Amino acid sequence: MTPTLDGYLADQDPDAVRRLLTFRTMVTDLGDDIEERVHRTEVAWARTRVFAAAFIYSSRLEVAVDLLRRVHHPQLRDAFPTTQKVVTHRLTITEDEQLDDVLAGMLAEAYESVGPGTR
């Protein structure tokens, strides 16, 4: 059975669900060529390659944004290379205001630089 977004969000913390849906809108507003991939444990967004993902852990929204460089964000939990070119940035979001313009800029960069594939 293929997981659905509604199924993934069922029984999750309402504040975290709201934040995930806001993050989802931030991602999907980047273009009409984005594929949403819902898994049992996370939701990911891709063009040719996944460039962003999110999951709910307790009452927190955890997001991953893939970039071709390392950047800083106040909510940055960790940044680590996932390939020779790509650095995954893991952020913990606990407040609505943390879904900010800086994060939106990171998503736009990820969409343009990593989403099409890096080969």
C-alpha positions in Angstrom: 0.0 0.0 0.0 1.4 3.4 -1.0 1.6 5.9 1.8 -0.5 9.1 1.5 0.2 12.5 2.9 -3.1 12.3 4.9 -2.0 8.9 6.2 1.5 10.2 7.2 0.0 13.2 9.0 -2.7 11.2 10.9 -2.1 11.2 14.7 0.8 13.7 14.4 1.1 16.8 16.6 -1.2 19.5 15.1 1.4 22.3 15.3 4.0 20.2 13.6 1.5 19.2 10.9 0.7 22.9 10.3 4.4 23.6 10.0 5.0 20.6 7.6 2.1 21.9 5.4 3.6 25.4 5.4 7.0 23.9 4.5 5.3 21.9 1.8 3.8 25.0 0.3 7.2 26.7 0.4 8.6 23.8 -1.7 5.8 23.3 -4.1 5.5 27.0 -4.9 9.0 26.8 -6.5 7.7 25.2 -9.7 5.2 22.9 -11.3 7.7 20.2 -12.0 8.1 19.0 -8.4 7.2 15.4 -7.5 6.1 14.8 -3.9 7.2 11.4 -2.6 5.4 10.3 0.6 7.1 7.5 2.5 6.1 5.9 5.8 8.7 8.0 7.7 9.1 11.2 5.6 7.9 13.3 2.8 10.4 14.3 0.1 10.3 16.6 -2.9 12.2 16.1 -6.1 12.6 17.2 -9.7 15.1 14.7 -11.1 16.7 14.3 -7.7 15.3 14.8 -4.2 16.3 18.3 -3.0 14.2 18.6 0.2 12.5 16.4 2.7 10.7 16.7 6.0 9.4 14.5 8.8 7.7 15.0 12.2 9.5 13.9 15.3 7.2 14.3 18.4 6.2 18.0 18.2 9.1 19.1 16.0 9.4 19.4 12.2 12.7 18.2 11.0 13.7 19.2 7.5 16.5 18.4 5.1 17.7 20.7 2.3 20.3 19.6 -0.1 22.7 22.3 -1.5 26.0 22.3 -3.4 27.6 24.3 -0.6 27.5 24.5 3.2 25.3 27.4 4.6 24.3 28.6 8.0 20.8 29.0 9.4 19.8 29.6 13.0 17.8 26.3 13.1 20.7 24.3 11.6 21.1 21.0 13.5 23.8 19.5 11.3 25.3 19.8 7.8 27.0 16.8 6.2 28.1 15.7 2.7 25.9 13.1 1.1 27.8 13.0 -2.1 31.0 14.5 -3.3 29.0 17.6 -4.4 25.9 17.7 -2.2 25.7 18.9 1.4 22.5 18.0 3.3 21.4 20.6 5.8 19.2 19.3 8.7 17.1 21.9 10.5 14.8 21.6 13.4 11.7 23.8 13.2 9.8 24.4 16.4 8.1 27.8 15.7 6.2 29.1 12.7 8.5 32.1 12.4 11.4 29.7 11.7 9.9 29.0 8.3 11.5 32.2 7.2 12.9 33.9 4.1 16.4 32.5 4.7 14.9 28.9 4.6 12.9 29.9 1.5 16.1 31.1 -0.2 17.8 27.8 0.7 14.9 25.9 -0.9 15.0 28.0 -4.0 18.7 27.3 -4.3 18.2 23.6 -3.8 15.4 23.5 -6.4 17.7 25.2 -9.0 21.0 23.5 -8.2 20.3 20.0 -6.8 16.8 19.3 -8.0 17.7 18.9 -11.7 20.5 16.4 -10.8 24.1 17.1 -10.2 25.8 14.9 -12.9 
